[in-house]
Amino acid sequence: MKSRGERHIGLLNGFAAYGMWGLVPLFWPLLKPAGAGEILAHRMVWSLVFVAVALAFVRRWAWAGELLRQPRRLALVTVAAAVITVNWGVYIWAVNSGHVVEASLGYFINPLVTIAMGVLLLKERLRRVQWAAVGVGAAAVLVLTIGYGRPPWISLTLAFSFATYGLVKKKVNLGGVESLAAETAIQFLPALGYLLWLSSRGGLSFSAEGPGHAALLASTGIVTALPLVCFGAAAIRVPLSTLGLLQYLAPVFQFLLGVLYFHEAMPAERWAGFALVWLALTLLTWDALRTARTARRDIARAGTTVGAVPKAEGPVAGPEVPASGAGVPASGQGVPASGAGVPASGAGVPASGAGVPAAGQGVPASGPEVLDSPAARP
């Protein structure tokens, strides 16, 4: 069990990670006049530089050789890199084009999309409350479609790309920083080629807007990787159920920034759609916490039962008993200690937010395994 100090450090790192992901809409507009394509390419290039330096510092490279010797796993990393490219690109474009609120909606509905994909692709079964949450979420999308006069395609693209990314990452099974390194290594050459092409046409802002602008573009690597490092520090110190709740900080901050800082319009039907989304997430979180509590009680009860070993009373009848201790197991040998063979409290139970992880990244698990990965965060 982690000490109170360790849990405190973990919570601070969790708040820092999700806080940075939530406040990132303040950063992307600083990179104008660079377009979304140039910002995306710089993010790929400088993220690789940053994580390569970090991995070199801790001398953690063994995973790379193993990955290169597994073509199927490498192919999955390539798919993940392609999907996260779509996610990052749409998010950057949305923020810099005045669609912060709609972008935040994508991360609000992501848990619902993840669960729907679990049912459709992994044949997972839902509890009644989960079905209700998915139904309310679908109604929310319908209301928002009417409100926007079109489907909320930015939200849907972000949610489905993030959920797909999580599904692929589930199969790859790499750590957050290692995954980011592998994916940006695949993105590096196309991104660098795009930047060189822009430069040849005189459209590269990196070299045309001064050293301050160039430094901001280079810092996209830190902006991408630093929250992931904080998340990793939090994940080993606090329960996944806590991370699952903290993850909602990111879209909440993004939503508040869109409404209060960027002053984006929120007509009544849009409020109604968001209210339905929040209702669906409340149902989902309540069901996940209730299920986790029930599972922990069952595990604790099973541990108590296993640990209760009855004492033998009276002389042993039957064959001759060996001399004291001869051939007899020492005290406790062959007898499960209290709770032995029983998972620790909550083990094996999908805690709220299981799988968070990639960049971005943490969704309350409610039955089906959540496929979120924090490396995919905006």
PyMOL commands that set and color helices and strands:
alter all, ss='L'
color gray80, all
select helices_A, chain A and resi 4-26+28-31+36-58+62-68+71-96+100-122+128-148+153-172+176-200+211-218+220-235+240-246+249-261+268-307+374-376
alter helices_A, ss='H'
color red, helices_A
deselect
rebuild
show_as cartoon
